[in-house]
Amino acid sequence: MRAWRARFLEDGVKEFGKVKEGLGRKPVIPESKIVEIVELTQKS
């Protein structure tokens, strides 16, 4: 909680809810596979 408060005081409301780079869940599906899935979906 202390870290969250310090970050909120430092970054303010404009950055509220954004995940800092390097944090959070890492992508499970590679970007190339996502592109392939989107292309196949659009063509069907």
Backbone as JSON Lines, residues from 0, in Angstrom:
{"i":0,"aa":"M","n":[0.82,-1.19,0.0],"ca":[0.0,0.0,0.0],"c":[0.86,1.25,0.0]}
{"i":1,"aa":"R","n":[1.95,1.21,0.71],"ca":[2.85,2.37,0.76],"c":[3.42,2.67,-0.62]}
{"i":2,"aa":"A","n":[3.79,1.63,-1.34],"ca":[4.35,1.83,-2.68],"c":[3.31,2.44,-3.6]}
{"i":3,"aa":"W","n":[2.05,1.98,-3.48],"ca":[0.98,2.52,-4.31],"c":[0.76,3.99,-4.01]}
{"i":4,"aa":"R","n":[0.73,4.34,-2.73],"ca":[0.53,5.75,-2.34],"c":[1.66,6.62,-2.85]}
{"i":5,"aa":"A","n":[2.88,6.16,-2.69],"ca":[4.04,6.94,-3.15],"c":[3.97,7.13,-4.66]}
{"i":6,"aa":"R","n":[3.61,6.09,-5.37],"ca":[3.51,6.19,-6.83],"c":[2.39,7.14,-7.23]}
{"i":7,"aa":"F","n":[1.26,7.07,-6.51],"ca":[0.14,7.96,-6.81],"c":[0.53,9.41,-6.57]}
{"i":8,"aa":"L","n":[1.23,9.67,-5.48],"ca":[1.66,11.04,-5.19],"c":[2.66,11.53,-6.24]}
{"i":9,"aa":"E","n":[3.49,10.63,-6.72],"ca":[4.51,11.0,-7.72],"c":[3.89,11.2,-9.1]}
{"i":10,"aa":"D","n":[3.04,10.27,-9.54],"ca":[2.51,10.29,-10.91],"c":[1.16,10.99,-11.04]}
{"i":11,"aa":"G","n":[0.39,11.02,-9.98],"ca":[-0.91,11.68,-10.02],"c":[-1.98,10.85,-10.7]}
{"i":12,"aa":"V","n":[-3.13,11.48,-10.92],"ca":[-4.29,10.8,-11.47],"c":[-4.09,10.41,-12.93]}
{"i":13,"aa":"K","n":[-3.34,11.19,-13.7],"ca":[-3.18,10.92,-15.13],"c":[-2.57,9.55,-15.41]}
{"i":14,"aa":"E","n":[-1.75,9.05,-14.51],"ca":[-1.11,7.74,-14.7],"c":[-1.82,6.63,-13.93]}
{"i":15,"aa":"F","n":[-2.9,6.98,-13.25],"ca":[-3.62,6.0,-12.44],"c":[-4.15,4.87,-13.32]}
{"i":16,"aa":"G","n":[-3.92,3.64,-12.93],"ca":[-4.4,2.48,-13.67],"c":[-3.45,1.97,-14.74]}
{"i":17,"aa":"K","n":[-2.42,2.7,-15.06],"ca":[-1.45,2.24,-16.05],"c":[-0.42,1.34,-15.37]}
{"i":18,"aa":"V","n":[-0.02,0.31,-16.06],"ca":[0.98,-0.6,-15.53],"c":[2.34,-0.15,-16.06]}
{"i":19,"aa":"K","n":[3.27,0.04,-15.15],"ca":[4.6,0.48,-15.57],"c":[5.27,-0.61,-16.41]}
{"i":20,"aa":"E","n":[6.1,-0.18,-17.33],"ca":[6.78,-1.1,-18.22],"c":[7.6,-2.11,-17.44]}
{"i":21,"aa":"G","n":[7.52,-3.35,-17.86],"ca":[8.25,-4.42,-17.2],"c":[7.44,-5.12,-16.11]}
{"i":22,"aa":"L","n":[6.3,-4.55,-15.78],"ca":[5.43,-5.14,-14.76],"c":[4.21,-5.73,-15.43]}
{"i":23,"aa":"G","n":[3.51,-6.55,-14.72],"ca":[2.27,-7.12,-15.25],"c":[2.5,-8.44,-15.95]}
{"i":24,"aa":"R","n":[1.41,-8.97,-16.45],"ca":[1.43,-10.26,-17.1],"c":[2.14,-10.19,-18.45]}
{"i":25,"aa":"K","n":[2.98,-11.13,-18.7],"ca":[3.7,-11.2,-19.98],"c":[2.81,-11.89,-21.02]}
{"i":26,"aa":"P","n":[2.89,-11.48,-22.28],"ca":[2.08,-12.1,-23.32],"c":[2.37,-13.59,-23.43]}
{"i":27,"aa":"V","n":[1.31,-14.38,-23.54],"ca":[1.46,-15.83,-23.65],"c":[1.52,-16.22,-25.12]}
{"i":28,"aa":"I","n":[0.78,-15.51,-25.97],"ca":[0.75,-15.81,-27.4],"c":[1.7,-14.83,-28.1]}
{"i":29,"aa":"P","n":[2.61,-15.34,-28.93],"ca":[3.53,-14.45,-29.64],"c":[2.78,-13.52,-30.59]}
{"i":30,"aa":"E","n":[3.33,-12.33,-30.8],"ca":[2.72,-11.32,-31.66],"c":[2.45,-11.85,-33.06]}
{"i":31,"aa":"S","n":[3.36,-12.67,-33.6],"ca":[3.17,-13.22,-34.94],"c":[1.93,-14.1,-35.01]}
{"i":32,"aa":"K","n":[1.66,-14.85,-33.96],"ca":[0.48,-15.72,-33.92],"c":[-0.8,-14.88,-33.82]}
{"i":33,"aa":"I","n":[-0.75,-13.79,-33.08],"ca":[-1.9,-12.9,-32.97],"c":[-2.25,-12.31,-34.33]}
{"i":34,"aa":"V","n":[-1.24,-11.88,-35.07],"ca":[-1.46,-11.33,-36.41],"c":[-2.1,-12.39,-37.32]}
{"i":35,"aa":"E","n":[-1.59,-13.61,-37.25],"ca":[-2.14,-14.7,-38.05],"c":[-3.61,-14.96,-37.7]}
{"i":36,"aa":"I","n":[-3.92,-14.99,-36.43],"ca":[-5.3,-15.24,-35.99],"c":[-6.23,-14.12,-36.47]}
{"i":37,"aa":"V","n":[-5.79,-12.87,-36.35],"ca":[-6.61,-11.74,-36.8],"c":[-6.85,-11.82,-38.3]}
{"i":38,"aa":"E","n":[-5.81,-12.11,-39.07],"ca":[-5.96,-12.21,-40.53],"c":[-6.93,-13.34,-40.91]}
{"i":39,"aa":"L","n":[-6.8,-14.49,-40.28],"ca":[-7.69,-15.62,-40.57],"c":[-9.13,-15.29,-40.18]}
{"i":40,"aa":"T","n":[-9.3,-14.59,-39.09],"ca":[-10.64,-14.22,-38.63],"c":[-11.3,-13.23,-39.59]}
{"i":41,"aa":"Q","n":[-10.52,-12.29,-40.08],"ca":[-11.07,-11.28,-40.99],"c":[-11.43,-11.87,-42.36]}
{"i":42,"aa":"K","n":[-10.77,-12.91,-42.75],"ca":[-11.0,-13.52,-44.07],"c":[-12.14,-14.55,-44.04]}
{"i":43,"aa":"S","n":[-12.58,-14.95,-42.87],"ca":[-13.63,-15.98,-42.81],"c":[-15.02,-15.38,-42.76]}
